[in-house]
Amino acid sequence: MKEKAFDLESRLITFAVRIIRTAEALPRTPTGNHIRNQLLRCGTSPAPNYAEAQSAESRADFSHKLKIVLKELRETRVWLLMIQQTGLIKPVNSLDALVHETNELTAIFVASLKTTTKGRT
């Protein structure tokens, strides 16, 4: 179980690095600056929030921290889609792999939350 946790943590850190690189590629305009700040905030937070979840004090605390990870991943996806649709980074399909990774990570955390809350009312 610990090995899987570290694999996921490593994957989230790699994801955050990719988000940082994407943010750095945004134009230095008012729009680019705004999106950069938002993307950096939400796109780099899943990794440390997941690390916090590993030290959760209860099952409810663990579930809450996973929900934060999920919320931040969903927000990140929306910012990435906005970047694509506005053409702020070209070619616009250069973000396809990152959007795909966001979707995969989201699916992992949705499944984890279902497992964590299974049997609870």
C-alpha positions in Angstrom: 0.0 0.0 0.0 2.8 2.5 0.9 4.5 1.9 -2.5 1.3 2.8 -4.3 1.0 5.9 -2.2 4.5 7.0 -3.1 3.8 6.3 -6.8 0.8 8.5 -6.6 2.7 11.2 -4.7 5.4 11.1 -7.3 2.9 11.3 -10.1 1.3 14.3 -8.4 4.7 16.0 -8.1 5.4 15.4 -11.7 2.0 16.8 -12.5 2.8 19.9 -10.5 6.1 20.4 -12.3 4.2 20.2 -15.7 1.7 22.8 -14.4 4.6 25.1 -13.4 6.1 24.8 -16.9 2.8 25.4 -18.5 2.2 28.5 -16.3 5.7 29.8 -17.3 4.8 29.5 -20.9 1.8 31.8 -20.6 2.1 35.3 -22.0 3.1 38.1 -19.7 -0.2 40.0 -20.2 -2.9 40.8 -17.7 -4.9 37.7 -18.9 -1.8 35.5 -18.9 -0.8 36.7 -15.4 -4.2 36.1 -14.0 -4.5 32.6 -15.4 -0.9 31.8 -14.4 -1.5 32.7 -10.8 -4.8 30.7 -10.7 -3.2 27.7 -12.5 -0.2 27.7 -10.2 -2.4 27.8 -7.1 -4.7 25.0 -8.0 -2.4 22.9 -10.1 0.4 22.6 -7.6 -1.8 22.0 -4.5 -2.9 18.4 -5.2 0.6 17.0 -4.3 1.0 18.6 -0.9 -2.7 18.0 -0.1 -2.3 14.3 -0.9 0.8 14.3 1.3 -1.3 15.8 4.1 -3.9 13.1 3.6 -1.3 10.4 4.3 -1.0 11.8 7.8 -4.8 12.2 8.3 -6.0 11.9 11.9 -9.1 10.0 11.0 -11.0 8.4 8.1 -13.1 11.6 7.9 -10.0 13.8 7.8 -8.5 11.6 5.1 -11.7 11.8 3.1 -11.8 15.6 3.5 -8.2 16.0 2.3 -8.9 13.8 -0.7 -11.9 16.0 -1.5 -9.6 19.0 -1.5 -7.2 17.2 -3.9 -10.2 16.4 -6.2 -11.5 20.0 -6.1 -8.1 21.4 -7.1 -7.7 18.9 -9.9 -11.1 19.8 -11.3 -10.3 23.5 -11.1 -7.0 22.9 -12.8 -8.7 21.1 -15.7 -11.0 24.1 -16.3 -8.0 26.5 -16.4 -6.2 24.2 -18.8 -9.3 24.1 -21.1 -9.6 27.9 -21.0 -5.9 28.2 -22.0 -6.6 25.8 -24.9 -9.8 27.6 -26.0 -8.2 31.0 -25.9 -5.1 29.9 -27.7 -2.8 31.4 -25.1 -0.3 28.5 -25.6 0.2 27.3 -29.1 -0.2 24.8 -30.5 -3.5 24.4 -28.6 -3.2 20.6 -28.7 0.1 20.9 -26.8 -1.9 20.7 -23.6 -3.9 17.6 -24.5 -1.6 15.2 -22.6 -1.7 17.4 -19.5 -5.5 17.6 -19.7 -5.6 13.8 -20.1 -3.4 13.4 -17.0 -5.7 15.7 -15.1 -8.6 13.6 -16.1 -6.8 10.4 -15.0 -5.8 11.8 -11.7 -9.4 13.0 -11.1 -10.7 9.5 -11.8 -8.2 8.0 -9.4 -9.3 10.3 -6.6 -13.0 9.8 -7.4 -12.5 6.1 -7.0 -10.4 6.5 -3.9 -13.1 8.6 -2.3 -15.7 6.0 -3.2 -13.6 3.4 -1.5 -12.9 5.6 1.5 -16.6 6.4 2.1 -17.9 2.9 1.3 -20.0 1.6 4.1 -20.4 5.0 5.7 -23.7 6.7 6.0 
